Amino acid sequence: MVYPEATSGARLNLTPALLTQVTLPDNFVLRPDEFAGVVVDPGRRLVYVGNRAGSLLALRAEDAEVAWEVNFPGAISSEGVLAEDGALLLLGTDNGDLVAFDLETRKPRWTYETQGTIRNLPLVVDGVVYVVNSRDQVFALDLRTGAWRWQYDQPYPTDFTVHGHAGLSYLAAQDGDEAAGTVFTGFSNGKVAAIGATSGEALWLASVAPPEGGDFADADATPLVNADQGEVVVAGQNTGVYGLALADGSQRWFHQVRGAGSVVRGPRGLMAFSSALEGVFALEHGGRVRWRRQTNPGFVSAPLVVGDIAFVTHAVDGLLAYDIETSEYLGGLDPGSGMSGPPVHDAVFGRFYALTNRGALVTFRMAER
């Protein structure tokens, strides 16, 4: 440990209940990564997870045994989402395909091909699928057929960029007209865009890149929309976390930090985010830091806030848990290979999932002591 633990013991027990190997071990890869998320299907009592080998596995919720497996042409490093009342599973591949997978036939209903990897969660609103790829392209597609509706592009930078890309957020029109909503995202050149959901045109653009430009100017954080505050919270890799006005993208507040990722909503007005360089943070409205916990250097996922606990996965140290109010270290699990995929909480089955970089899906029980 570069930074030792700040407490002598953990209050929260994270008990591994089930362990399923979803990727064949590769002894010739020194530092493997698994970025895929887990999708829970309560209706079928199944859990879906992809892997870097291009397999989609359906596991039984009761015992995590494999119910079925389907192979895709590209690695699955994305988070998926259920649509059409659970009939479809939408997920992206590293080949750049967005696949609408029919869970009854276990075959793709349609596939939309793009030129960049797709690793972020697709966004589904009123029969339209919105997705962004690593080439700074945003697409709007028909949910039923996969037909193209519109596309928005930002110039892809020639400077060095950070691995990863911002996901999409949606805000319905204030008058209640869902069809006139707004899609928010960030790009590798440091731009943040508010895009009309029906037109595909930018309503405003803001920059979170350093004024002098240079490498690693990315806006890789998925925007957090705080409609009650009239702002969207975004981050720049080389600058920090910004609060921008929803109406025009003008800056309201700024907190300087290096390597900030996506900011997520916590309880009682708190927000949380992680930095690969500076650890895990909790912010109050306006950008004031409530607390900061330094972690070892390495990729740290966006926090998953469940109740008063903020969970993160770390590419070296595995799963870590902190009290969202006080920053107290509550517990964790070091699987020996780290974890790069996002942690997932399943409120229906009362489970918690995380995928190790060696391809083992760990299902947890959580108990307070």
Secondary structure as the mmCIF struct_conf table of DSSP 4:
data_model
#
loop_
_struct_conf.conf_type_id
_struct_conf.id
_struct_conf.beg_label_comp_id
_struct_conf.beg_label_asym_id
_struct_conf.beg_label_seq_id
_struct_conf.end_label_comp_id
_struct_conf.end_label_asym_id
_struct_conf.end_label_seq_id
BEND BEND1 TYR A 3 TYR A 3
BEND BEND2 ALA A 6 GLY A 9
BEND BEND3 ARG A 11 ARG A 11
STRN STRN1 LEU A 12 GLN A 21
BEND BEND4 THR A 23 THR A 23
TURN_TY1_P TURN_TY1_P1 ASN A 27 PHE A 28
BEND BEND5 LEU A 30 ARG A 31
STRN STRN2 VAL A 38 ASP A 41
TURN_TY1_P TURN_TY1_P2 PRO A 42 ARG A 45
STRN STRN3 LEU A 46 GLY A 50
TURN_TY1_P TURN_TY1_P3 ARG A 52 ALA A 53
BEND BEND6 GLY A 54 GLY A 54
STRN STRN4 SER A 55 ARG A 60
TURN_TY1_P TURN_TY1_P4 ALA A 61 ASP A 63
STRN STRN5 VAL A 66 ASN A 71
BEND BEND7 PRO A 73 GLY A 74
BEND BEND8 SER A 78 SER A 78
STRN STRN6 VAL A 81 ALA A 83
TURN_TY1_P TURN_TY1_P5 GLU A 84 ALA A 87
STRN STRN7 LEU A 88 GLY A 92
TURN_TY1_P TURN_TY1_P6 ASP A 94 ASN A 95
BEND BEND9 GLY A 96 GLY A 96
STRN STRN8 ASP A 97 ASP A 102
TURN_TY1_P TURN_TY1_P7 LEU A 103 ARG A 106
STRN STRN9 LYS A 107 GLU A 113
BEND BEND10 GLN A 115 GLY A 116
BEND BEND11 ASN A 120 ASN A 120
HELX_LH_PP_P HELX_LH_PP_P1 LEU A 121 PRO A 122
STRN STRN10 LEU A 123 VAL A 125
TURN_TY1_P TURN_TY1_P8 ASP A 126 GLY A 127
STRN STRN11 VAL A 128 VAL A 132
TURN_TY1_P TURN_TY1_P9 SER A 134 ARG A 135
BEND BEND12 ASP A 136 ASP A 136
STRN STRN12 GLN A 137 ASP A 142
TURN_TY1_P TURN_TY1_P10 LEU A 143 THR A 145
STRN STRN13 TRP A 148 ASP A 153
HELX_LH_PP_P HELX_LH_PP_P2 PRO A 155 PRO A 157
BEND BEND13 THR A 158 ASP A 159
BEND BEND14 HIS A 163 HIS A 163
STRN STRN14 SER A 169 LEU A 171
TURN_TY1_P TURN_TY1_P11 GLN A 174 ASP A 175
BEND BEND15 GLY A 176 GLY A 176
HELX_RH_3T_P HELX_RH_3T_P1 GLU A 178 ALA A 180
STRN STRN15 THR A 182 GLY A 186
TURN_TY1_P TURN_TY1_P12 SER A 188 ASN A 189
BEND BEND16 GLY A 190 GLY A 190
STRN STRN16 LYS A 191 GLY A 196
TURN_TY1_P TURN_TY1_P13 ALA A 197 SER A 199
STRN STRN17 ALA A 202 SER A 207
BEND BEND17 ALA A 209 ALA A 209
TURN_TY1_P TURN_TY1_P14 PRO A 211 GLU A 212
BEND BEND18 ASP A 215 ASP A 215
BEND BEND19 ALA A 221 ALA A 221
HELX_LH_PP_P HELX_LH_PP_P3 THR A 222 PRO A 223
STRN STRN18 LEU A 224 ASN A 226
HELX_RH_3T_P HELX_RH_3T_P2 ALA A 227 GLN A 229
TURN_TY1_P TURN_TY1_P15 GLY A 230 GLY A 230
STRN STRN19 GLU A 231 ALA A 235
TURN_TY1_P TURN_TY1_P16 GLN A 237 ASN A 238
BEND BEND20 THR A 239 THR A 239
STRN STRN20 GLY A 240 ALA A 245
TURN_TY1_P TURN_TY1_P17 LEU A 246 ASP A 248
STRN STRN21 GLN A 251 GLN A 256
BEND BEND21 ARG A 258 GLY A 259
STRN STRN22 ALA A 260 ALA A 260
STRN STRN23 VAL A 264 ARG A 265
HELX_RH_3T_P HELX_RH_3T_P3 PRO A 267 GLY A 269
STRN STRN24 MET A 271 SER A 275
TURN_TY1_P TURN_TY1_P18 ALA A 276 GLU A 278
STRN STRN25 GLY A 279 LEU A 283
TURN_TY1_P TURN_TY1_P19 HIS A 285 GLY A 286
BEND BEND22 GLY A 287 GLY A 287
STRN STRN26 VAL A 289 ARG A 293
BEND BEND23 PRO A 297 GLY A 298
STRN STRN27 VAL A 300 VAL A 300
HELX_LH_PP_P HELX_LH_PP_P4 SER A 301 PRO A 303
STRN STRN28 LEU A 304 VAL A 306
TURN_TY1_P TURN_TY1_P20 GLY A 307 ASP A 308
STRN STRN29 ILE A 309 HIS A 314
TURN_TY1_P TURN_TY1_P21 ALA A 315 ASP A 317
STRN STRN30 GLY A 318 ASP A 323
TURN_TY1_P TURN_TY1_P22 ILE A 324 THR A 326
STRN STRN31 TYR A 329 LEU A 333
BEND BEND24 GLY A 336 SER A 337
BEND BEND25 GLY A 341 GLY A 341
HELX_LH_PP_P HELX_LH_PP_P5 PRO A 342 PRO A 343
STRN STRN32 VAL A 344 ASP A 346
TURN_TY1_P TURN_TY1_P23 ALA A 347 GLY A 350
STRN STRN33 ARG A 351 LEU A 355
TURN_TY1_P TURN_TY1_P24 ASN A 357 ARG A 358
BEND BEND26 GLY A 359 GLY A 359
STRN STRN34 ALA A 360 GLU A 368
#
